[in-house]
Amino acid sequence: MLQFLPNNTSKGKAVLEVADQLNIDKSEIISFGDSYNDLEMISSTGLGVAMGNACDQLKEVANYITKSNKDDGVAYVLEELIKNEQD
């Protein structure tokens, strides 16, 4: 995979910029990722979730590791969070 981005841009910066515009604290953000280009985003949001198929470096900085993309890892985390809120 090859990605081209303008200097000083990243998914992490974009997420935080949108959150700032919407007055959402970064502690209230859940981010999901599976590759190196997600490192800043995962480490700068309230809950950084690495997919089960993520690179090892991302798994090291994530707060939580979920199931893989193929196993509906995002849905699994969201269902668990909703279930825990109801308990």
A tleap script that builds the chain and sets N, CA, C and O, in Angstrom:
source leaprc.protein.ff14SB
mol = sequence {
  NMET LEU GLN PHE LEU PRO ASN ASN THR SER
  LYS GLY LYS ALA VAL LEU GLU VAL ALA ASP
  GLN LEU ASN ILE ASP LYS SER GLU ILE ILE
  SER PHE GLY ASP SER TYR ASN ASP LEU GLU
  MET ILE SER SER THR GLY LEU GLY VAL ALA
  MET GLY ASN ALA CYS ASP GLN LEU LYS GLU
  VAL ALA ASN TYR ILE THR LYS SER ASN LYS
  ASP ASP GLY VAL ALA TYR VAL LEU GLU GLU
  LEU ILE LYS ASN GLU GLN CASP
}
set mol.1.N position { 0.842 -1.162 0.000 }
set mol.1.CA position { 0.000 0.000 0.000 }
set mol.1.C position { 0.894 1.234 0.000 }
set mol.1.O position { 1.909 1.274 0.695 }
set mol.2.N position { 0.518 2.219 -0.768 }
set mol.2.CA position { 1.245 3.473 -0.839 }
set mol.2.C position { 0.244 4.609 -0.713 }
set mol.2.O position { -0.747 4.658 -1.441 }
set mol.3.N position { 0.506 5.518 0.213 }
set mol.3.CA position { -0.396 6.658 0.421 }
set mol.3.C position { 0.380 7.949 0.279 }
set mol.3.O position { 1.524 8.063 0.717 }
set mol.4.N position { -0.272 8.925 -0.348 }
set mol.4.CA position { 0.304 10.252 -0.479 }
set mol.4.C position { -0.562 11.225 0.291 }
set mol.4.O position { -1.769 11.305 0.064 }
set mol.5.N position { 0.050 11.964 1.200 }
set mol.5.CA position { -0.671 12.948 2.006 }
set mol.5.C position { 0.094 14.261 1.996 }
set mol.5.O position { 1.322 14.265 1.924 }
set mol.6.N position { -0.619 15.367 2.066 }
set mol.6.CA position { 0.085 16.641 2.206 }
set mol.6.C position { 0.889 16.654 3.509 }
set mol.6.O position { 0.548 15.960 4.467 }
set mol.7.N position { 1.954 17.447 3.530 }
set mol.7.CA position { 2.765 17.570 4.746 }
set mol.7.C position { 1.908 17.985 5.926 }
set mol.7.O position { 0.928 18.716 5.776 }
set mol.8.N position { 2.288 17.510 7.098 }
set mol.8.CA position { 1.626 17.865 8.364 }
set mol.8.C position { 0.160 17.459 8.423 }
set mol.8.O position { -0.635 18.122 9.090 }
set mol.9.N position { -0.209 16.388 7.742 }
set mol.9.CA position { -1.575 15.875 7.843 }
set mol.9.C position { -1.540 14.422 8.296 }
set mol.9.O position { -0.556 13.712 8.090 }
set mol.10.N position { -2.627 13.998 8.913 }
set mol.10.CA position { -2.755 12.609 9.339 }
set mol.10.C position { -4.210 12.367 9.713 }
set mol.10.O position { -4.989 13.307 9.868 }
set mol.11.N position { -4.559 11.119 9.854 }
set mol.11.CA position { -5.903 10.782 10.315 }
set mol.11.C position { -6.127 11.314 11.718 }
set mol.11.O position { -7.207 11.814 12.034 }
set mol.12.N position { -5.103 11.205 12.563 }
set mol.12.CA position { -5.215 11.690 13.932 }
set mol.12.C position { -5.504 13.176 13.992 }
set mol.12.O position { -6.390 13.610 14.728 }
set mol.13.N position { -4.768 13.954 13.228 }
set mol.13.CA position { -4.995 15.406 13.205 }
set mol.13.C position { -6.375 15.728 12.663 }
set mol.13.O position { -7.043 16.629 13.170 }
set mol.14.N position { -6.811 15.009 11.645 }
set mol.14.CA position { -8.127 15.261 11.057 }
set mol.14.C position { -9.246 14.970 12.054 }
set mol.14.O position { -10.183 15.757 12.185 }
set mol.15.N position { -9.151 13.851 12.748 }
set mol.15.CA position { -10.171 13.492 13.740 }
set mol.15.C position { -10.237 14.540 14.843 }
set mol.15.O position { -11.324 14.955 15.246 }
set mol.16.N position { -9.076 14.968 15.330 }
set mol.16.CA position { -9.059 15.958 16.405 }
set mol.16.C position { -9.549 17.320 15.932 }
set mol.16.O position { -10.169 18.055 16.701 }
set mol.17.N position { -9.281 17.663 14.685 }
set mol.17.CA position { -9.759 18.939 14.134 }
set mol.17.C position { -11.289 18.939 14.034 }
set mol.17.O position { -11.934 19.918 14.408 }
set mol.18.N position { -11.861 17.861 13.539 }
set mol.18.CA position { -13.327 17.753 13.453 }
set mol.18.C position { -13.932 17.780 14.854 }
set mol.18.O position { -14.939 18.451 15.083 }
set mol.19.N position { -13.331 17.063 15.779 }
set mol.19.CA position { -13.819 17.049 17.161 }
set mol.19.C position { -13.795 18.449 17.759 }
set mol.19.O position { -14.734 18.853 18.445 }
set mol.20.N position { -12.728 19.182 17.501 }
set mol.20.CA position { -12.621 20.548 18.006 }
set mol.20.C position { -13.732 21.422 17.434 }
set mol.20.O position { -14.339 22.210 18.160 }
set mol.21.N position { -13.998 21.290 16.153 }
set mol.21.CA position { -15.058 22.074 15.508 }
set mol.21.C position { -16.434 21.739 16.070 }
set mol.21.O position { -17.322 22.591 16.093 }
set mol.22.N position { -16.612 20.511 16.520 }
set mol.22.CA position { -17.893 20.062 17.063 }
set mol.22.C position { -17.939 20.117 18.586 }
set mol.22.O position { -18.905 19.662 19.200 }
set mol.23.N position { -16.895 20.674 19.194 }
set mol.23.CA position { -16.789 20.773 20.654 }
set mol.23.C position { -16.887 19.410 21.339 }
set mol.23.O position { -17.570 19.259 22.352 }
set mol.24.N position { -16.205 18.437 20.778 }
set mol.24.CA position { -16.153 17.093 21.355 }
set mol.24.C position { -14.758 16.898 21.933 }
set mol.24.O position { -13.759 17.070 21.235 }
set mol.25.N position { -14.695 16.541 23.202 }
set mol.25.CA position { -13.412 16.300 23.841 }
set mol.25.C position { -12.804 15.009 23.302 }
set mol.25.O position { -13.520 14.045 23.035 }
set mol.26.N position { -11.493 14.992 23.145 }
set mol.26.CA position { -10.845 13.793 22.588 }
set mol.26.C position { -11.062 12.560 23.457 }
set mol.26.O position { -10.971 11.433 22.970 }
set mol.27.N position { -11.350 12.769 24.743 }
set mol.27.CA position { -11.608 11.634 25.628 }
set mol.27.C position { -12.911 10.921 25.275 }
set mol.27.O position { -13.133 9.791 25.710 }
set mol.28.N position { -13.764 11.564 24.498 }
set mol.28.CA position { -15.050 10.987 24.104 }
set mol.28.C position { -15.003 10.296 22.742 }
set mol.28.O position { -16.034 9.847 22.242 }
set mol.29.N position { -13.827 10.210 22.145 }
set mol.29.CA position { -13.686 9.658 20.796 }
set mol.29.C position { -13.169 8.231 20.853 }
set mol.29.O position { -12.230 7.925 21.587 }
set mol.30.N position { -13.794 7.362 20.069 }
set mol.30.CA position { -13.310 5.996 19.864 }
set mol.30.C position { -12.765 5.938 18.444 }
set mol.30.O position { -13.456 6.305 17.494 }
set mol.31.N position { -11.542 5.483 18.301 }
set mol.31.CA position { -10.975 5.326 16.966 }
set mol.31.C position { -10.581 3.866 16.758 }
set mol.31.O position { -10.164 3.171 17.684 }
set mol.32.N position { -10.726 3.437 15.526 }
set mol.32.CA position { -10.410 2.062 15.141 }
set mol.32.C position { -9.363 2.092 14.037 }
set mol.32.O position { -9.430 2.938 13.145 }
set mol.33.N position { -8.404 1.186 14.085 }
set mol.33.CA position { -7.397 1.152 13.041 }
set mol.33.C position { -6.743 -0.205 12.924 }
set mol.33.O position { -6.898 -1.083 13.772 }
set mol.34.N position { -5.987 -0.343 11.808 }
set mol.34.CA position { -5.313 -1.621 11.591 }
set mol.34.C position { -3.912 -1.493 11.001 }
set mol.34.O position { -3.250 -2.503 10.761 }
set mol.35.N position { -3.446 -0.254 10.762 }
set mol.35.CA position { -2.153 -0.123 10.114 }
set mol.35.C position { -1.368 1.071 10.656 }
set mol.35.O position { -1.846 1.816 11.512 }
set mol.36.N position { -0.168 1.230 10.142 }
set mol.36.CA position { 0.748 2.267 10.616 }
set mol.36.C position { 0.181 3.673 10.476 }
set mol.36.O position { 0.469 4.541 11.301 }
set mol.37.N position { -0.619 3.909 9.443 }
set mol.37.CA position { -1.181 5.246 9.248 }
set mol.37.C position { -2.265 5.580 10.278 }
set mol.37.O position { -2.808 6.684 10.264 }
set mol.38.N position { -2.579 4.656 11.152 }
set mol.38.CA position { -3.571 4.875 12.214 }
set mol.38.C position { -2.923 5.126 13.576 }
set mol.38.O position { -3.632 5.387 14.547 }
set mol.39.N position { -1.610 5.055 13.669 }
set mol.39.CA position { -0.907 5.162 14.957 }
set mol.39.C position { -1.238 6.447 15.710 }
set mol.39.O position { -1.598 6.396 16.886 }
set mol.40.N position { -1.120 7.584 15.055 }
set mol.40.CA position { -1.382 8.847 15.731 }
set mol.40.C position { -2.833 8.942 16.177 }
set mol.40.O position { -3.116 9.405 17.282 }
set mol.41.N position { -3.756 8.504 15.322 }
set mol.41.CA position { -5.177 8.554 15.647 }
set mol.41.C position { -5.483 7.668 16.855 }
set mol.41.O position { -6.170 8.099 17.781 }
set mol.42.N position { -4.985 6.459 16.849 }
set mol.42.CA position { -5.244 5.506 17.930 }
set mol.42.C position { -4.684 6.010 19.258 }
set mol.42.O position { -5.310 5.847 20.305 }
set mol.43.N position { -3.511 6.617 19.209 }
set mol.43.CA position { -2.876 7.059 20.447 }
set mol.43.C position { -3.353 8.425 20.934 }
set mol.43.O position { -3.018 8.823 22.049 }
set mol.44.N position { -4.123 9.149 20.129 }
set mol.44.CA position { -4.533 10.499 20.542 }
set mol.44.C position { -6.016 10.632 20.843 }
set mol.44.O position { -6.487 11.736 21.117 }
set mol.45.N position { -6.756 9.546 20.801 }
set mol.45.CA position { -8.189 9.605 21.114 }
set mol.45.C position { -8.465 8.888 22.435 }
set mol.45.O position { -7.608 8.180 22.963 }
set mol.46.N position { -9.660 9.082 22.952 }
set mol.46.CA position { -10.019 8.530 24.254 }
set mol.46.C position { -9.899 7.022 24.337 }
set mol.46.O position { -9.373 6.490 25.314 }
set mol.47.N position { -10.380 6.338 23.326 }
set mol.47.CA position { -10.287 4.880 23.280 }
set mol.47.C position { -9.783 4.488 21.901 }
set mol.47.O position { -10.504 4.584 20.908 }
set mol.48.N position { -8.547 4.048 21.856 }
set mol.48.CA position { -7.949 3.606 20.599 }
set mol.48.C position { -8.042 2.104 20.496 }
set mol.48.O position { -7.518 1.379 21.342 }
set mol.49.N position { -8.714 1.633 19.450 }
set mol.49.CA position { -8.953 0.203 19.280 }
set mol.49.C position { -8.200 -0.310 18.060 }
set mol.49.O position { -8.374 0.203 16.954 }
set mol.50.N position { -7.379 -1.305 18.260 }
set mol.50.CA position { -6.685 -1.968 17.158 }
set mol.50.C position { -7.493 -3.186 16.741 }
set mol.50.O position { -7.994 -3.939 17.575 }
set mol.51.N position { -7.606 -3.356 15.459 }
set mol.51.CA position { -8.289 -4.534 14.935 }
set mol.51.C position { -7.398 -5.756 15.167 }
set mol.51.O position { -6.178 -5.628 15.268 }
set mol.52.N position { -7.998 -6.917 15.249 }
set mol.52.CA position { -7.240 -8.143 15.471 }
set mol.52.C position { -6.194 -8.404 14.411 }
set mol.52.O position { -5.180 -9.050 14.675 }
set mol.53.N position { -6.439 -7.903 13.207 }
set mol.53.CA position { -5.511 -8.078 12.097 }
set mol.53.C position { -4.535 -6.901 11.963 }
set mol.53.O position { -3.835 -6.795 10.956 }
set mol.54.N position { -4.483 -6.023 12.964 }
set mol.54.CA position { -3.619 -4.841 12.912 }
set mol.54.C position { -2.146 -5.212 13.018 }
set mol.54.O position { -1.787 -6.297 13.475 }
set mol.55.N position { -1.307 -4.283 12.585 }
set mol.55.CA position { 0.135 -4.473 12.728 }
set mol.55.C position { 0.498 -4.452 14.221 }
set mol.55.O position { -0.205 -3.846 15.030 }
set mol.56.N position { 1.574 -5.102 14.564 }
set mol.56.CA position { 1.973 -5.220 15.971 }
set mol.56.C position { 2.210 -3.873 16.634 }
set mol.56.O position { 1.860 -3.689 17.799 }
set mol.57.N position { 2.797 -2.933 15.910 }
set mol.57.CA position { 3.083 -1.614 16.487 }
set mol.57.C position { 1.798 -0.901 16.895 }
set mol.57.O position { 1.769 -0.219 17.919 }
set mol.58.N position { 0.753 -1.049 16.118 }
set mol.58.CA position { -0.533 -0.426 16.457 }
set mol.58.C position { -1.148 -1.104 17.678 }
set mol.58.O position { -1.709 -0.438 18.548 }
set mol.59.N position { -1.042 -2.412 17.738 }
set mol.59.CA position { -1.568 -3.144 18.892 }
set mol.59.C position { -0.883 -2.718 20.181 }
set mol.59.O position { -1.502 -2.736 21.245 }
set mol.60.N position { 0.384 -2.337 20.099 }
set mol.60.CA position { 1.137 -1.919 21.288 }
set mol.60.C position { 0.638 -0.590 21.847 }
set mol.60.O position { 0.692 -0.382 23.059 }
set mol.61.N position { 0.156 0.311 21.001 }
set mol.61.CA position { -0.287 1.627 21.489 }
set mol.61.C position { -1.793 1.693 21.744 }
set mol.61.O position { -2.273 2.642 22.363 }
set mol.62.N position { -2.530 0.704 21.277 }
set mol.62.CA position { -3.984 0.707 21.430 }
set mol.62.C position { -4.390 0.442 22.875 }
set mol.62.O position { -3.677 -0.224 23.625 }
set mol.63.N position { -5.551 0.979 23.249 }
set mol.63.CA position { -6.118 0.696 24.566 }
set mol.63.C position { -6.794 -0.668 24.592 }
set mol.63.O position { -6.938 -1.283 25.648 }
set mol.64.N position { -7.206 -1.133 23.415 }
set mol.64.CA position { -7.982 -2.368 23.330 }
set mol.64.C position { -7.723 -3.003 21.974 }
set mol.64.O position { -7.550 -2.299 20.979 }
set mol.65.N position { -7.695 -4.314 21.931 }
set mol.65.CA position { -7.575 -5.047 20.673 }
set mol.65.C position { -8.847 -5.858 20.494 }
set mol.65.O position { -9.227 -6.631 21.373 }
set mol.66.N position { -9.496 -5.681 19.364 }
set mol.66.CA position { -10.757 -6.360 19.093 }
set mol.66.C position { -10.553 -7.480 18.074 }
set mol.66.O position { -9.423 -7.827 17.729 }
set mol.67.N position { -11.635 -8.019 17.614 }
set mol.67.CA position { -11.594 -9.051 16.581 }
set mol.67.C position { -11.141 -8.425 15.259 }
set mol.67.O position { -11.072 -7.202 15.139 }
set mol.68.N position { -10.838 -9.253 14.287 }
set mol.68.CA position { -10.357 -8.763 13.000 }
set mol.68.C position { -11.476 -8.096 12.194 }
set mol.68.O position { -12.652 -8.174 12.548 }
set mol.69.N position { -11.081 -7.446 11.114 }
set mol.69.CA position { -12.062 -6.843 10.203 }
set mol.69.C position { -13.051 -7.897 9.702 }
set mol.69.O position { -14.255 -7.652 9.637 }
set mol.70.N position { -12.532 -9.055 9.355 }
set mol.70.CA position { -13.382 -10.127 8.810 }
set mol.70.C position { -14.365 -10.666 9.848 }
set mol.70.O position { -15.406 -11.220 9.494 }
set mol.71.N position { -14.032 -10.502 11.132 }
set mol.71.CA position { -14.887 -11.006 12.208 }
set mol.71.C position { -15.717 -9.902 12.866 }
set mol.71.O position { -16.148 -10.043 14.010 }
set mol.72.N position { -15.940 -8.803 12.140 }
set mol.72.CA position { -16.786 -7.696 12.619 }
set mol.72.C position { -16.292 -7.098 13.933 }
set mol.72.O position { -17.073 -6.886 14.860 }
set mol.73.N position { -14.991 -6.829 14.005 }
set mol.73.CA position { -14.387 -6.300 15.219 }
set mol.73.C position { -14.960 -4.978 15.688 }
set mol.73.O position { -15.095 -4.761 16.892 }
set mol.74.N position { -15.303 -4.086 14.763 }
set mol.74.CA position { -15.880 -2.796 15.162 }
set mol.74.C position { -17.236 -3.021 15.822 }
set mol.74.O position { -17.503 -2.481 16.896 }
set mol.75.N position { -18.083 -3.808 15.191 }
set mol.75.CA position { -19.402 -4.098 15.760 }
set mol.75.C position { -19.268 -4.763 17.126 }
set mol.75.O position { -20.039 -4.468 18.040 }
set mol.76.N position { -18.297 -5.653 17.268 }
set mol.76.CA position { -18.096 -6.340 18.547 }
set mol.76.C position { -17.810 -5.335 19.665 }
set mol.76.O position { -18.420 -5.409 20.732 }
set mol.77.N position { -16.896 -4.404 19.432 }
set mol.77.CA position { -16.554 -3.412 20.460 }
set mol.77.C position { -17.761 -2.544 20.788 }
set mol.77.O position { -18.057 -2.309 21.959 }
set mol.78.N position { -18.453 -2.069 19.769 }
set mol.78.CA position { -19.607 -1.203 20.015 }
set mol.78.C position { -20.694 -1.930 20.795 }
set mol.78.O position { -21.296 -1.351 21.699 }
set mol.79.N position { -20.950 -3.186 20.459 }
set mol.79.CA position { -21.945 -3.968 21.198 }
set mol.79.C position { -21.517 -4.158 22.654 }
set mol.79.O position { -22.350 -4.072 23.556 }
set mol.80.N position { -20.238 -4.412 22.890 }
set mol.80.CA position { -19.737 -4.578 24.258 }
set mol.80.C position { -19.873 -3.280 25.047 }
set mol.80.O position { -20.258 -3.307 26.216 }
set mol.81.N position { -19.566 -2.157 24.432 }
set mol.81.CA position { -19.691 -0.872 25.118 }
set mol.81.C position { -21.145 -0.562 25.465 }
set mol.81.O position { -21.438 -0.075 26.557 }
set mol.82.N position { -22.042 -0.843 24.543 }
set mol.82.CA position { -23.471 -0.601 24.809 }
set mol.82.C position { -23.953 -1.524 25.912 }
set mol.82.O position { -24.692 -1.104 26.802 }
set mol.83.N position { -23.536 -2.780 25.854 }
set mol.83.CA position { -23.925 -3.735 26.889 }
set mol.83.C position { -23.432 -3.282 28.264 }
set mol.83.O position { -24.174 -3.356 29.244 }
set mol.84.N position { -22.196 -2.818 28.340 }
set mol.84.CA position { -21.629 -2.352 29.611 }
set mol.84.C position { -22.324 -1.101 30.124 }
set mol.84.O position { -22.441 -0.921 31.336 }
set mol.85.N position { -22.785 -0.240 29.239 }
set mol.85.CA position { -23.516 0.969 29.635 }
set mol.85.C position { -24.857 0.606 30.268 }
set mol.85.O position { -25.333 1.300 31.166 }
set mol.86.N position { -25.457 -0.472 29.802 }
set mol.86.CA position { -26.766 -0.872 30.285 }
set mol.86.C position { -26.685 -1.615 31.609 }
set mol.86.O position { -27.677 -1.699 32.333 }
set mol.87.N position { -25.518 -2.153 31.934 }
set mol.87.CA position { -25.361 -2.889 33.205 }
set mol.87.C position { -25.236 -1.970 34.382 }
set mol.87.O position { -25.098 -2.433 35.514 }
savepdb mol mol.pdb
quit
